[in-house]
Amino acid sequence: MQTNIKNTSLFDFHGKPSFLKALPLSLQHVLAMIAGVITPPIIIAGVVGSTPQEKLLLIQIAVLASGVCTLFHLYGVWKFGARLPAIFGVGFAYVPTLIAVGAQYGIGGILGAQLVGGITMMVVGYFIQYIRHLFPPVVAGTVVLVIGLSLYDIAVRYMAGSGNVNAPNFGDPMNWVVGLVTLLTVLFASQFGKGVVKLAAIIVGILVGYSLALALGMVNFDPILNASWVAVPEFMPFELEFHTGAIISMVVICVINSVQTIGDLSATSVGGMNRELKTSELTGGLLGNGLTTVLSSFFGALPTSTFSQNVGIVAMTKVISRYVLAIAGVFMVLAGLSPKFGAVMTTIPYPVLGGATITVFGMITMTGIQLLIKDELSARNMTIVGLSLALSLGIAQVPAAIAQLPEGLISVIGGAPIVVAAITAFVLNIVLPKHSLADEQKERENIAKADAEASAKHYAQASGNAE
């Protein structure tokens, strides 16, 4: 007699837990990504001089595209889609390039170049099965490590009150009180909590921090009052324009973002699923990301990528149920179709978001380290990692050091540490001799043997001269 046992595990990709158990775990993914989703369109709207209506449109379609993109990658279509517990959406990695392109060519220039960039991503995805050996753990791990390290300043700025250091009340002690209370709540729930409380530590921290911020009068409900209930996306709201300079810049950043995607997907499989990333998953992730970037350009959404902060959540909680992440994707779709619904999430104060996500960024860093130790920590590999970190983070901390380089080069390497780290690690992995720990040990033994032979010869000669 056969019985069908329903898989309700949170820790199985195909597990389907109860809705009530999955809901808080899904919401913490939404809350972790929402600020990252709406910030790029806000920035770009300011750069290109969008009207208030166009700004709201860019924000709305970014939220909707992020939800659709996440669901697409969770379930996949043919060879497209990662089919991994990963969140995708409009990403920060493109922002420096989008600012440079938008300032010169406007939103039409961005979307036209994005179309070509998305096609480039799909080409990379198709050929990745033949060139994956060029992205071993030492390269992917370095990229993930730099992603984590480069996010710390964002979390700290959020805890201080805003993503902009020139904002009013930035660094106000009350901001730090709210941020630290949120952080301590997350730590307490994750280390001492039980069951769902432990797994949903981030959302528990956000709820406590939000309540405190509400009591202190730090929550602004104007976005909810001003938002409409329903808004349907429009096809081709902006005319696509194609400019050579914009296309070159976008193609470069899309290729770089493919390396970040490799790193994030590797971190998801290693950190959340305790296994290496499959080639089919990597191919599907890159093909799918390219396709969603292409389709997004027709609706006014900015290019998509993996969300590193959500990778950190997966690595920290080990919750990999596709059902949990799918609920998060549905929430984003609903938020995109109902601006008022999405506006509720935008009322969360920056200090609350900073206090809740700084632990997640730390987990991303540790996942990068976990990827690195999957490979040998030989002198060669340590050189690759060390030099990539030194150049990427060094240039990020002293941007004036490259101020006199050609403007196009600055827009590529000066925007984010991830770009410099990816290029440096990739090139060094190709040009440096492949020396393993065993090779290095053998080389040291040969040197020691040669020294011993030379010493013996010198001693013999000295003894002969003495006689």
Backbone torsions as a table, in degrees:
resi	resn	phi	psi	omega
1	MET	NA	120.2	-175.9
2	GLN	-93.4	142.4	176.1
3	THR	-125.1	137.2	178.3
4	ASN	-91.4	114.6	180.0
5	ILE	-99.0	118.7	-178.2
6	LYS	-74.1	133.0	178.8
7	ASN	-82.8	108.6	-178.9
8	THR	-112.2	15.2	-174.6
9	SER	-70.9	135.6	172.8
10	LEU	-74.5	-18.7	-171.6
11	PHE	-105.2	20.6	175.7
12	ASP	-127.3	134.0	-176.4
13	PHE	-57.9	-35.7	-178.0
14	HIS	-95.1	5.4	178.4
15	GLY	-69.6	145.4	179.5
16	LYS	-129.3	86.5	178.7
17	PRO	-70.4	173.3	177.9
18	SER	-63.7	153.7	-178.2
19	PHE	-59.8	-42.2	-177.4
20	LEU	-65.8	-32.6	177.8
21	LYS	-76.2	-35.1	-177.3
22	ALA	-78.1	-29.3	-172.0
23	LEU	-56.3	-52.9	-179.0
24	PRO	-63.9	-32.1	178.6
25	LEU	-70.1	-33.3	176.8
26	SER	-71.3	-42.3	-177.7
27	LEU	-62.9	-33.9	-179.5
28	GLN	-69.3	-27.3	173.0
29	HIS	-68.2	-41.8	179.4
30	VAL	-63.4	-46.1	-177.4
31	LEU	-67.7	-31.4	179.6
32	ALA	-70.8	-29.2	-174.0
33	MET	-100.5	-19.6	-168.5
34	ILE	-60.3	-41.0	179.8
35	ALA	-65.8	-38.8	178.9
36	GLY	-67.9	-27.8	-179.6
37	VAL	-75.9	-44.5	-173.4
38	ILE	-84.4	-20.6	-176.7
39	THR	-68.3	-46.1	178.9
40	PRO	-55.9	-48.3	178.5
41	PRO	-64.2	-32.0	176.3
42	ILE	-63.5	-44.9	179.5
43	ILE	-62.8	-48.6	-176.4
44	ILE	-66.7	-36.8	177.7
45	ALA	-59.4	-38.5	177.9
46	GLY	-69.1	-37.2	-178.7
47	VAL	-67.5	-43.4	-175.2
48	VAL	-88.9	-0.9	178.3
49	GLY	70.6	43.4	-179.1
50	SER	-69.3	152.3	172.4
51	THR	-73.5	162.7	177.1
52	PRO	-54.9	-37.2	179.8
53	GLN	-67.5	-41.8	178.8
54	GLU	-66.3	-35.9	177.9
55	LYS	-62.6	-46.5	178.4
56	LEU	-62.8	-37.3	178.3
57	LEU	-63.6	-44.9	-179.8
58	LEU	-62.3	-39.3	179.2
59	ILE	-67.5	-47.2	-177.2
60	GLN	-60.4	-47.5	-176.1
61	ILE	-70.7	-28.1	176.5
62	ALA	-65.8	-42.3	178.3
63	VAL	-65.4	-45.5	-179.6
64	LEU	-62.9	-45.6	-179.3
65	ALA	-61.8	-36.7	179.9
66	SER	-64.5	-41.0	177.9
67	GLY	-66.9	-45.9	179.5
68	VAL	-62.7	-43.8	-178.9
69	CYS	-62.1	-41.7	178.9
70	THR	-62.7	-47.7	179.4
71	LEU	-62.8	-38.9	179.4
72	PHE	-61.0	-42.1	-178.4
73	HIS	-76.4	-29.1	179.5
74	LEU	-68.5	-38.0	-174.3
75	TYR	-107.5	-29.5	175.0
76	GLY	73.1	155.5	174.2
77	VAL	-135.9	114.8	-177.1
78	TRP	56.4	-121.8	-179.4
79	LYS	-91.8	2.1	-176.6
80	PHE	-96.8	135.6	178.7
81	GLY	111.4	135.3	-176.0
82	ALA	-73.2	-30.8	-175.3
83	ARG	55.0	45.8	178.3
84	LEU	-131.4	159.6	178.5
85	PRO	-74.5	68.5	-176.8
86	ALA	-127.1	146.9	176.6
87	ILE	-100.9	130.2	177.0
88	PHE	-116.1	154.7	176.7
89	GLY	175.5	-178.6	177.6
90	VAL	-59.9	122.5	-168.5
91	GLY	-112.0	159.8	-179.9
92	PHE	-72.1	-26.9	-171.3
93	ALA	-58.0	-27.9	-177.0
94	TYR	-85.7	-16.3	-167.6
95	VAL	-52.5	-48.7	-179.3
96	PRO	-57.2	-41.9	178.7
97	THR	-68.7	-40.0	179.1
98	LEU	-63.4	-36.7	177.9
99	ILE	-63.8	-45.9	-178.8
100	ALA	-63.9	-44.1	-179.5
101	VAL	-69.4	-44.1	-177.5
102	GLY	-64.2	-37.6	-179.7
103	ALA	-63.5	-29.3	-176.7
104	GLN	-97.9	-37.2	-171.6
105	TYR	-119.4	-5.3	178.6
106	GLY	79.8	-178.1	-176.9
107	ILE	-65.5	-33.2	177.5
108	GLY	-63.7	-40.0	177.5
109	GLY	-65.5	-37.2	178.0
110	ILE	-63.2	-50.1	-174.6
111	LEU	-68.8	-35.7	176.7
112	GLY	-65.4	-45.3	177.8
113	ALA	-66.0	-34.8	178.9
114	GLN	-62.2	-37.4	178.6
115	LEU	-59.3	-46.1	179.0
116	VAL	-68.4	-39.6	178.3
117	GLY	-61.3	-40.3	178.1
118	GLY	-63.5	-40.3	176.5
119	ILE	-62.2	-40.1	177.5
120	THR	-60.4	-40.7	178.0
121	MET	-60.5	-40.9	179.1
122	MET	-65.9	-36.8	176.1
123	VAL	-62.2	-45.5	176.8
124	VAL	-59.7	-42.8	179.6
125	GLY	-62.3	-38.5	-179.7
126	TYR	-66.5	-40.4	-176.2
127	PHE	-90.6	-2.3	-174.9
128	ILE	-61.6	-29.0	179.4
129	GLN	-64.4	-23.9	179.6
130	TYR	-93.7	-19.0	-177.1
131	ILE	-119.3	10.8	-177.2
132	ARG	-61.4	-28.2	179.8
133	HIS	-63.2	-15.7	177.8
134	LEU	-80.7	-5.3	-179.5
135	PHE	-125.3	62.2	179.2
136	PRO	-69.5	176.7	-179.4
137	PRO	-54.4	-31.7	-178.0
138	VAL	-66.8	-30.8	177.8
139	VAL	-81.6	-51.5	-179.2
140	ALA	-62.7	-40.4	-179.7
141	GLY	-65.2	-38.8	177.8
142	THR	-62.8	-42.3	179.2
143	VAL	-62.0	-46.8	-179.9
144	VAL	-64.0	-40.8	179.7
145	LEU	-60.7	-44.5	180.0
146	VAL	-69.1	-34.6	175.9
147	ILE	-57.7	-48.7	-179.8
148	GLY	-61.9	-48.0	-178.0
149	LEU	-64.1	-35.6	-176.6
150	SER	-77.3	-11.3	-180.0
151	LEU	-89.3	-13.6	-175.2
152	TYR	-59.6	-40.9	-178.0
153	ASP	-65.6	-30.1	177.1
154	ILE	-65.0	-46.8	-180.0
155	ALA	-61.9	-41.7	-178.9
156	VAL	-67.3	-41.2	177.3
157	ARG	-62.3	-40.7	177.4
158	TYR	-61.8	-43.9	179.9
159	MET	-63.7	-30.6	179.2
160	ALA	-78.7	-11.0	173.6
161	GLY	130.1	-16.6	-177.5
162	SER	-170.3	161.7	172.4
163	GLY	-76.3	-11.5	-178.1
164	ASN	-111.1	120.1	-176.9
165	VAL	-68.0	-17.0	179.6
166	ASN	-92.7	3.6	-179.2
167	ALA	-69.1	152.0	176.9
168	PRO	-60.8	143.3	178.2
169	ASN	64.5	16.6	176.2
170	PHE	-65.6	127.5	-179.0
171	GLY	85.3	5.6	178.4
172	ASP	-57.8	136.5	-179.3
173	PRO	-54.2	-33.4	-180.0
174	MET	-64.9	-34.5	176.1
175	ASN	-61.5	-43.6	-179.5
176	TRP	-67.7	-35.2	177.2
177	VAL	-61.4	-48.1	179.9
178	VAL	-63.5	-44.2	-179.7
179	GLY	-62.7	-43.7	-178.4
180	LEU	-70.6	-37.4	176.1
181	VAL	-61.9	-42.3	177.3
182	THR	-61.4	-46.7	-179.8
183	LEU	-61.0	-47.3	-179.1
184	LEU	-63.9	-35.1	177.4
185	THR	-65.4	-42.8	177.3
186	VAL	-60.4	-45.2	179.8
187	LEU	-63.1	-44.6	-178.8
188	PHE	-64.0	-45.3	-178.5
189	ALA	-66.0	-37.8	-177.5
190	SER	-75.4	-28.9	-175.9
191	GLN	-98.9	-30.0	-176.2
192	PHE	-117.3	-11.4	-179.6
193	GLY	-73.0	166.8	179.1
194	LYS	-125.1	150.0	173.8
195	GLY	58.2	-132.4	-176.2
196	VAL	-63.1	-33.9	179.3
197	VAL	-59.6	-40.8	180.0
198	LYS	-68.0	-43.7	-178.1
199	LEU	-72.0	-31.4	-179.2
200	ALA	-101.0	34.9	-176.2
201	ALA	-56.8	-35.9	-176.7
202	ILE	-67.5	-45.5	-179.4
203	ILE	-70.6	-30.6	174.2
204	VAL	-61.7	-44.3	177.8
205	GLY	-62.4	-41.2	180.0
206	ILE	-64.9	-41.2	179.8
207	LEU	-63.4	-43.1	178.8
208	VAL	-66.5	-46.3	179.7
209	GLY	-63.2	-39.7	179.5
210	TYR	-65.2	-41.2	179.0
211	SER	-62.3	-41.9	178.7
212	LEU	-66.0	-43.7	178.9
213	ALA	-62.2	-37.8	178.0
214	LEU	-63.2	-42.0	179.5
215	ALA	-66.2	-29.4	-179.0
216	LEU	-89.4	2.6	178.5
217	GLY	74.0	28.9	-176.6
218	MET	-97.8	-0.8	-177.4
219	VAL	-99.4	128.7	-179.5
220	ASN	-107.3	117.1	-178.0
221	PHE	-93.9	5.2	179.9
222	ASP	-57.7	-41.5	179.2
223	PRO	-56.8	-34.7	179.7
224	ILE	-69.5	-43.5	-177.6
225	LEU	-65.8	-34.3	-174.7
226	ASN	-88.0	-12.0	-176.4
227	ALA	-85.4	145.9	176.6
228	SER	-81.1	165.5	-176.6
229	TRP	-79.3	-42.4	-175.3
230	VAL	-135.3	139.3	175.7
231	ALA	-147.6	124.1	-178.3
232	VAL	-95.7	134.4	-179.4
233	PRO	-63.1	149.1	-177.1
234	GLU	-112.1	136.1	178.9
235	PHE	-77.2	131.6	178.9
236	MET	53.9	56.4	176.7
237	PRO	-69.1	-19.6	177.2
238	PHE	-128.2	143.0	178.1
239	GLU	-76.6	129.2	-179.6
240	LEU	-75.7	136.2	177.0
241	GLU	-124.2	144.5	-176.1
242	PHE	-121.0	113.0	179.5
243	HIS	-123.9	135.0	-174.1
244	THR	-56.4	-47.5	-178.8
245	GLY	-60.7	-42.9	179.8
246	ALA	-65.4	-40.6	-178.7
247	ILE	-64.9	-43.4	180.0
248	ILE	-61.2	-46.6	179.8
249	SER	-60.8	-42.7	-177.6
250	MET	-70.1	-38.1	178.4
251	VAL	-62.0	-43.3	179.8
252	VAL	-61.2	-48.3	-177.1
253	ILE	-69.3	-29.8	177.4
254	CYS	-69.0	-37.5	175.6
255	VAL	-65.8	-43.9	177.6
256	ILE	-61.1	-41.3	179.9
257	ASN	-65.0	-28.2	175.9
258	SER	-62.6	-37.1	176.6
259	VAL	-65.9	-40.7	177.3
260	GLN	-62.4	-39.8	178.4
261	THR	-62.5	-41.0	176.1
262	ILE	-58.5	-44.7	-179.8
263	GLY	-64.7	-44.7	-178.2
264	ASP	-66.9	-42.5	179.3
265	LEU	-67.7	-36.2	176.0
266	SER	-64.6	-41.3	179.0
267	ALA	-65.4	-35.1	178.3
268	THR	-65.4	-47.1	-177.4
269	SER	-70.4	-40.2	-179.2
270	VAL	-75.2	-49.3	-175.7
271	GLY	-74.1	-34.3	-176.4
272	GLY	-100.8	-30.3	-172.7
273	MET	-116.6	-2.2	176.9
274	ASN	56.5	40.7	176.5
275	ARG	-153.1	164.3	179.0
276	GLU	-75.7	156.8	179.0
277	LEU	-72.5	132.1	177.8
278	LYS	-78.9	149.5	180.0
279	THR	-62.0	-38.7	179.9
280	SER	-63.6	-36.4	178.8
281	GLU	-69.1	-41.2	178.9
282	LEU	-65.6	-45.5	178.8
283	THR	-60.8	-47.3	-180.0
284	GLY	-62.9	-38.1	179.2
285	GLY	-63.9	-44.6	-178.9
286	LEU	-71.4	-42.1	177.1
287	LEU	-62.0	-44.8	-179.2
288	GLY	-65.7	-40.5	179.5
289	ASN	-65.6	-37.8	176.4
290	GLY	-65.1	-41.9	-178.6
291	LEU	-66.5	-44.3	-179.9
292	THR	-67.1	-31.7	176.1
293	THR	-66.1	-40.7	177.6
294	VAL	-63.7	-49.8	-178.0
295	LEU	-64.9	-35.4	-180.0
296	SER	-60.4	-34.5	-176.9
297	SER	-63.3	-26.5	-179.8
298	PHE	-79.3	-14.4	-177.9
299	PHE	-114.8	3.0	177.6
300	GLY	88.7	10.5	177.3
301	ALA	-89.5	144.6	180.0
302	LEU	-78.0	166.7	-175.4
303	PRO	-60.2	151.1	-175.3
304	THR	-103.4	159.1	176.7
305	SER	-160.7	174.4	174.5
306	THR	-70.3	153.5	178.3
307	PHE	-104.0	110.3	-174.8
308	SER	-64.1	-35.1	-179.0
309	GLN	-64.0	-33.5	177.9
310	ASN	-76.3	-29.6	171.4
311	VAL	-59.7	-41.0	178.3
312	GLY	-62.6	-39.1	178.5
313	ILE	-63.6	-44.4	178.5
314	VAL	-61.4	-43.4	-179.9
315	ALA	-66.1	-33.9	-176.8
316	MET	-78.5	-41.6	-175.0
317	THR	-93.9	-22.8	-175.3
318	LYS	66.3	12.5	176.2
319	VAL	-81.0	110.0	-175.0
320	ILE	-119.3	11.0	179.8
321	SER	-59.9	124.9	178.8
322	ARG	-61.6	-32.4	-179.8
323	TYR	-62.0	-41.0	179.6
324	VAL	-61.9	-48.2	-178.4
325	LEU	-71.8	-28.7	178.3
326	ALA	-66.2	-37.9	176.3
327	ILE	-60.9	-40.0	176.7
328	ALA	-61.1	-41.8	178.3
329	GLY	-63.1	-40.8	178.7
330	VAL	-64.3	-40.4	177.4
331	PHE	-59.3	-41.6	-179.7
332	MET	-66.9	-37.8	177.0
333	VAL	-62.9	-46.1	178.3
334	LEU	-61.6	-40.6	178.4
335	ALA	-63.4	-35.9	179.5
336	GLY	-71.8	-32.6	178.7
337	LEU	-82.5	-24.1	179.0
338	SER	-124.1	94.0	-179.5
339	PRO	-54.4	-30.8	179.6
340	LYS	-67.0	-38.8	177.6
341	PHE	-64.2	-43.2	178.5
342	GLY	-68.0	-30.3	-179.3
343	ALA	-64.3	-28.0	178.3
344	VAL	-59.4	-41.5	-178.1
345	MET	-72.2	-26.3	-179.6
346	THR	-77.6	-6.6	178.0
347	THR	-81.0	-8.2	179.5
348	ILE	-66.0	121.5	-178.2
349	PRO	-63.7	151.0	179.8
350	TYR	-55.7	-42.9	-179.5
351	PRO	-59.2	-33.5	178.1
352	VAL	-67.4	-45.7	178.7
353	LEU	-62.6	-42.0	179.9
354	GLY	-63.6	-46.7	-179.6
355	GLY	-64.2	-31.0	-178.3
356	ALA	-81.6	-30.7	-172.4
357	THR	-98.3	-13.7	-176.2
358	ILE	-64.2	-32.5	176.3
359	THR	-69.1	-34.0	178.2
360	VAL	-64.7	-43.4	178.7
361	PHE	-62.3	-35.9	175.7
362	GLY	-62.4	-37.9	178.7
363	MET	-67.1	-33.9	177.2
364	ILE	-62.5	-44.3	178.2
365	THR	-59.2	-45.6	-179.2
366	MET	-66.9	-32.1	176.3
367	THR	-66.7	-38.0	175.1
368	GLY	-60.7	-42.6	177.6
369	ILE	-64.1	-39.2	178.8
370	GLN	-62.2	-39.0	176.4
371	LEU	-65.2	-41.1	-177.5
372	LEU	-63.7	-40.5	-177.3
373	ILE	-77.4	-4.4	170.7
374	LYS	-68.6	-26.4	177.6
375	ASP	-101.2	168.6	179.4
376	GLU	-71.1	135.7	175.4
377	LEU	-88.3	60.6	177.8
378	SER	-76.8	169.0	178.5
379	ALA	-60.3	-36.1	178.5
380	ARG	-62.2	-50.2	-177.9
381	ASN	-67.4	-36.7	177.8
382	MET	-66.9	-31.6	175.1
383	THR	-65.1	-43.2	179.4
384	ILE	-61.1	-49.0	-177.9
385	VAL	-66.5	-48.5	-176.1
386	GLY	-62.4	-44.6	-178.3
387	LEU	-70.3	-37.0	177.7
388	SER	-63.1	-42.8	177.9
389	LEU	-65.4	-44.8	-176.0
390	ALA	-62.2	-47.0	-178.0
391	LEU	-70.1	-46.8	-174.9
392	SER	-66.0	-50.5	-178.2
393	LEU	-74.0	-31.7	178.3
394	GLY	-64.6	-46.9	179.3
395	ILE	-65.7	-37.3	179.5
396	ALA	-63.8	-34.9	-179.1
397	GLN	-80.4	-24.0	-179.9
398	VAL	-128.3	70.6	-177.4
399	PRO	-61.8	-23.8	179.7
400	ALA	-65.3	-18.7	-178.0
401	ALA	-65.0	-23.6	-179.5
402	ILE	-114.7	16.5	-174.5
403	ALA	-64.2	-25.4	-176.4
404	GLN	-95.9	3.4	174.8
405	LEU	-73.6	164.0	177.3
406	PRO	-55.4	142.4	-173.3
407	GLU	-58.1	-39.8	179.8
408	GLY	-63.5	-38.9	179.4
409	LEU	-68.5	-38.1	178.3
410	ILE	-62.3	-41.2	-178.6
411	SER	-64.8	-25.0	-179.8
412	VAL	-84.7	-52.6	-172.2
413	ILE	-95.5	-16.2	-174.1
414	GLY	-93.8	-7.3	-174.6
415	GLY	-76.8	-40.7	-175.2
416	ALA	-150.8	143.7	179.5
417	PRO	-59.0	-29.1	-178.3
418	ILE	-57.9	-35.4	-177.9
419	VAL	-65.8	-50.6	-179.5
420	VAL	-63.7	-42.3	-179.2
421	ALA	-63.0	-43.8	-178.4
422	ALA	-64.7	-46.3	-179.4
423	ILE	-63.7	-46.5	-177.8
424	THR	-62.9	-48.4	-178.3
425	ALA	-64.4	-40.4	-179.4
426	PHE	-63.8	-47.8	-177.4
427	VAL	-67.4	-46.5	-179.3
428	LEU	-62.4	-36.6	179.1
429	ASN	-64.0	-28.7	179.6
430	ILE	-81.6	-43.2	-170.1
431	VAL	-88.6	-27.0	-178.0
432	LEU	-76.5	140.9	179.1
433	PRO	-57.8	141.6	-179.5
434	LYS	-79.8	89.6	178.6
435	HIS	-109.0	120.3	177.5
436	SER	-87.3	174.4	176.1
437	LEU	-60.9	-37.1	178.7
438	ALA	-65.3	-40.7	178.0
439	ASP	-63.0	-42.3	-180.0
440	GLU	-66.3	-38.8	177.9
441	GLN	-65.2	-41.7	178.9
442	LYS	-64.5	-39.3	178.5
443	GLU	-63.0	-42.1	177.8
444	ARG	-64.6	-39.0	178.8
445	GLU	-64.9	-39.4	178.4
446	ASN	-65.3	-39.4	178.0
447	ILE	-64.7	-43.6	179.2
448	ALA	-63.6	-39.6	178.8
449	LYS	-64.8	-42.6	179.6
450	ALA	-65.1	-39.6	177.5
451	ASP	-63.2	-41.1	-180.0
452	ALA	-65.2	-41.9	179.4
453	GLU	-65.7	-39.8	178.5
454	ALA	-65.3	-40.3	179.2
455	SER	-65.0	-41.4	179.4
456	ALA	-64.6	-40.8	179.8
457	LYS	-65.0	-42.7	178.9
458	HIS	-63.8	-39.7	178.8
459	TYR	-65.3	-40.1	179.3
460	ALA	-64.6	-42.0	179.2
461	GLN	-64.8	-40.2	179.1
462	ALA	-65.3	-39.2	179.9
463	SER	-67.2	-39.9	179.4
464	GLY	-65.6	-39.6	178.6
465	ASN	-65.8	-35.4	-179.4
466	ALA	-66.9	-36.8	-179.8
467	GLU	-71.1	NA	NA
